[in-house]
Amino acid sequence: MPRLPRVSGADAIRALTRLGFAQVRQRGSHVVLKRTGPERTAGCVVPLHPELAPGTLRGILKQAGVAADEFAAML
């Protein structure tokens, strides 16, 4: 698995938006994103922190069903 870059919550949301996710709602500092595809609907929750911990980012990508390489290419 490639090393995950250090990104902020806003940068992660921007990259996921480029991958087809759309913001559904926000409560406080947590943003819910969803992507509807032909096979399934994927969603994830992204905290708006100045810097996301690597484990948190890994969990977000796992929820979203996005590979780390694919995510890094959209930054």
N, CA, C and O of each residue as an XYZ file, in Angstrom:
300
protein
N       0.847     -1.178      0.000
C       0.000      0.000      0.000
C       0.892      1.241      0.000
O       1.838      1.324      0.784
N       0.598      2.203     -0.872
C       1.423      3.411     -0.928
C       1.224      4.263      0.315
O       0.201      4.181      0.996
N       2.206      5.065      0.584
C       2.149      5.963      1.727
C       1.121      7.053      1.436
O       1.133      7.666      0.369
N       0.238      7.282      2.392
C      -0.814      8.285      2.199
C      -0.264      9.686      2.446
O       0.509      9.891      3.382
N      -0.651     10.643      1.623
C      -0.178     12.016      1.820
C      -0.883     12.658      3.002
O      -1.985     12.248      3.366
N      -0.260     13.655      3.600
C      -0.877     14.428      4.674
C      -1.721     15.513      4.029
O      -1.196     16.394      3.347
N      -3.031     15.448      4.245
C      -3.944     16.412      3.647
C      -4.907     16.921      4.703
O      -5.099     16.292      5.744
N      -5.506     18.059      4.423
C      -6.543     18.598      5.302
C      -7.883     17.991      4.903
O      -7.996     17.344      3.862
N      -8.882     18.201      5.727
C     -10.219     17.714      5.412
C     -10.751     18.356      4.141
O     -11.387     17.686      3.327
N     -10.497     19.651      3.963
C     -10.960     20.364      2.769
C     -10.293     19.808      1.513
O     -10.946     19.678      0.478
N      -8.992     19.474      1.590
C      -8.292     18.895      0.438
C      -8.851     17.513      0.101
O      -8.983     17.165     -1.072
N      -9.177     16.729      1.127
C      -9.751     15.405      0.904
C     -11.116     15.521      0.235
O     -11.427     14.750     -0.672
N     -11.924     16.467      0.669
C     -13.244     16.680      0.068
C     -13.094     17.098     -1.390
O     -13.834     16.625     -2.252
N     -12.146     17.974     -1.666
C     -11.913     18.435     -3.039
C     -11.515     17.261     -3.939
O     -12.010     17.150     -5.060
N     -10.633     16.392     -3.462
C     -10.198     15.243     -4.259
C     -11.347     14.255     -4.467
O     -11.514     13.722     -5.564
N     -12.137     14.011     -3.425
C     -13.266     13.088     -3.559
C     -14.339     13.656     -4.496
O     -15.008     12.905     -5.205
N     -14.496     14.970     -4.496
C     -15.445     15.599     -5.412
C     -15.004     15.383     -6.855
O     -15.840     15.160     -7.730
N     -13.715     15.445     -7.107
C     -13.188     15.187     -8.452
C     -13.412     13.732     -8.871
O     -13.451     13.420    -10.061
N     -13.559     12.851     -7.883
C     -13.805     11.435     -8.168
C     -15.288     11.124     -8.303
O     -15.663      9.961     -8.447
N     -16.140     12.147     -8.259
C     -17.566     11.934     -8.490
C     -18.445     11.978     -7.258
O     -19.650     11.749     -7.358
N     -17.876     12.266     -6.101
C     -18.670     12.371     -4.881
C     -19.316     13.743     -4.799
O     -18.783     14.718     -5.329
N     -20.462     13.820     -4.135
C     -21.163     15.082     -3.942
C     -21.481     15.235     -2.456
O     -21.790     14.259     -1.772
N     -21.401     16.455     -1.975
C     -21.710     16.722     -0.570
C     -23.217     16.609     -0.363
O     -24.002     17.272     -1.041
N     -23.608     15.758      0.584
C     -25.019     15.533      0.871
C     -25.472     16.421      2.027
O     -26.528     17.050      1.972
N     -24.649     16.457      3.074
C     -25.000     17.281      4.234
C     -23.772     17.513      5.081
O     -22.717     16.917      4.868
N     -23.940     18.400      6.053
C     -22.863     18.706      6.980
C     -23.462     18.968      8.348
O     -24.481     19.646      8.477
N     -22.820     18.428      9.361
C     -23.231     18.706     10.730
C     -21.975     19.047     11.507
O     -21.122     18.191     11.741
N     -21.872     20.283     11.896
C     -20.669     20.727     12.588
C     -19.479     20.676     11.654
O     -19.491     21.263     10.572
N     -18.446     19.960     12.090
C     -17.232     19.890     11.284
C     -17.139     18.596     10.478
O     -16.064     18.271      9.975
N     -18.232     17.854     10.342
C     -18.212     16.605      9.590
C     -19.096     16.720      8.350
O     -20.269     17.081      8.434
N     -18.510     16.407      7.207
C     -19.193     16.497      5.916
C     -19.465     15.079      5.408
O     -18.575     14.228      5.416
N     -20.687     14.837      4.972
C     -21.068     13.537      4.419
C     -21.094     13.651      2.902
O     -21.766     14.518      2.344
N     -20.348     12.755      2.238
C     -20.265     12.726      0.781
C     -20.830     11.403      0.282
O     -20.690     10.375      0.944
N     -21.471     11.427     -0.890
C     -22.006     10.203     -1.500
C     -21.725     10.206     -2.990
O     -21.631     11.254     -3.629
N     -21.593      8.994     -3.526
C     -21.435      8.799     -4.969
C     -22.335      7.636     -5.358
O     -22.232      6.546     -4.795
N     -23.208      7.870     -6.311
C     -24.093      6.817     -6.791
C     -23.560      6.301     -8.113
O     -23.381      7.058     -9.067
N     -23.308      5.002     -8.157
C     -22.809      4.377     -9.368
C     -23.799      3.346     -9.871
O     -24.840      3.128     -9.252
N     -23.485      2.718    -10.977
C     -24.403      1.722    -11.540
C     -24.541      0.478    -10.656
O     -25.591     -0.165    -10.654
N     -23.500      0.141     -9.916
C     -23.519     -1.070     -9.106
C     -23.868     -0.807     -7.643
O     -24.565     -1.606     -7.017
N     -23.387      0.306     -7.101
C     -23.612      0.570     -5.683
C     -23.474      2.049     -5.368
O     -22.963      2.841     -6.160
N     -23.950      2.386     -4.186
C     -23.805      3.739     -3.683
C     -22.724      3.730     -2.614
O     -22.766      2.916     -1.692
N     -21.761      4.629     -2.734
C     -20.675      4.727     -1.762
C     -20.801      6.043     -1.023
O     -21.154      7.063     -1.614
N     -20.518      6.022      0.246
C     -20.569      7.236      1.044
C     -19.433      7.263      2.034
O     -18.853      6.227      2.358
N     -19.113      8.450      2.517
C     -18.068      8.582      3.522
C     -18.284      9.872      4.304
O     -18.974     10.787      3.855
N     -17.680      9.917      5.475
C     -17.758     11.084      6.353
C     -16.348     11.642      6.489
O     -15.420     10.920      6.854
N     -16.191     12.930      6.196
C     -14.883     13.574      6.247
C     -14.917     14.697      7.283
O     -15.727     15.616      7.163
N     -14.046     14.641      8.306
C     -13.972     15.746      9.264
C     -13.183     16.912      8.666
O     -12.203     16.704      7.951
N     -13.606     18.110      8.954
C     -12.921     19.303      8.434
C     -11.787     19.722      9.373
O     -11.813     20.819      9.933
N     -10.812     18.861      9.540
C      -9.668     19.147     10.399
C      -8.541     19.747      9.565
O      -8.478     19.517      8.357
N      -7.656     20.508     10.191
C      -6.532     21.092      9.443
C      -5.612     20.034      8.829
O      -5.041     20.249      7.761
N      -5.472     18.890      9.508
C      -4.671     17.796      8.969
C      -5.288     16.480      9.431
O      -5.539     16.288     10.621
N      -5.531     15.579      8.484
C      -6.124     14.284      8.810
C      -5.017     13.288      9.146
O      -3.997     13.226      8.460
N      -5.224     12.520     10.192
C      -4.278     11.466     10.555
C      -4.304     10.392      9.467
O      -5.335     10.196      8.824
N      -3.190      9.697      9.252
C      -3.154      8.673      8.195
C      -4.216      7.589      8.380
O      -4.811      7.142      7.399
N      -4.459      7.168      9.596
C      -5.482      6.155      9.846
C      -6.876      6.655      9.536
O      -7.709      5.900      9.033
N      -7.140      7.913      9.826
C      -8.435      8.521      9.518
C      -8.643      8.593      8.014
O      -9.717      8.256      7.516
N      -7.627      9.028      7.295
C      -7.718      9.106      5.836
C      -7.894      7.717      5.231
O      -8.669      7.539      4.291
N      -7.176      6.736      5.767
C      -7.310      5.359      5.277
C      -8.739      4.858      5.480
O      -9.293      4.190      4.607
N      -9.339      5.181      6.633
C     -10.720      4.788      6.897
C     -11.706      5.465      5.968
O     -12.670      4.841      5.524
N     -11.477      6.741      5.666
C     -12.338      7.478      4.740
C     -12.286      6.834      3.354
O     -13.320      6.642      2.715
N     -11.081      6.503      2.895
C     -10.929      5.897      1.570
C     -11.556      4.508      1.526
O     -12.114      4.113      0.502
N     -11.469      3.767      2.624
C     -12.086      2.445      2.685
C     -13.607      2.569      2.625
O     -14.262      1.810      1.909
N     -14.178      3.528      3.376
C     -15.621      3.779      3.323
C     -16.055      4.130      1.906
O     -17.087      3.660      1.427
N     -15.263      4.957      1.246
C     -15.615      5.459     -0.079
C     -15.363      4.431     -1.178
O     -15.906      4.552     -2.276
N     -14.552      3.431     -0.895
C     -14.218      2.439     -1.920
C     -13.258      2.993     -2.957
O     -13.344      2.657     -4.138
N     -12.347      3.840     -2.514
C     -11.384      4.496     -3.410
C      -9.979      4.014     -3.062
O      -9.619      3.943     -1.887
N      -9.193      3.687     -4.068
C      -7.812      3.280     -3.869
C      -6.957      4.497     -3.526
O      -7.249      5.617     -3.946
N      -5.897      4.257     -2.757
C      -5.003      5.345     -2.344
C      -4.332      6.000     -3.558
O      -4.157      7.219     -3.580
N      -3.958      5.209     -4.559
C      -3.330      5.753     -5.772
C      -4.281      6.677     -6.514
O      -3.904      7.756     -6.971
N      -5.515      6.228     -6.619
C      -6.548      7.009     -7.308
C      -6.791      8.336     -6.586
O      -6.937      9.382     -7.217
N      -6.830      8.272     -5.249
C      -7.034      9.471     -4.443
C      -5.861     10.430     -4.602
O      -6.064     11.629     -4.793
N      -4.633      9.912     -4.524
C      -3.434     10.753     -4.624
C      -3.356     11.439     -5.987
O      -2.859     12.561     -6.085
N      -3.840     10.780     -7.033
C      -3.804     11.382     -8.363
C      -4.751     12.568     -8.475
O      -4.551     13.427     -9.334
N      -5.774     12.640     -7.633
C      -6.753     13.719     -7.695
C      -6.389     14.916     -6.819
O      -7.098     15.923     -6.829
N      -5.303     14.823     -6.068
C      -4.905     15.953     -5.206
C      -4.323     17.097     -5.976
O      -3.946     18.110     -5.387
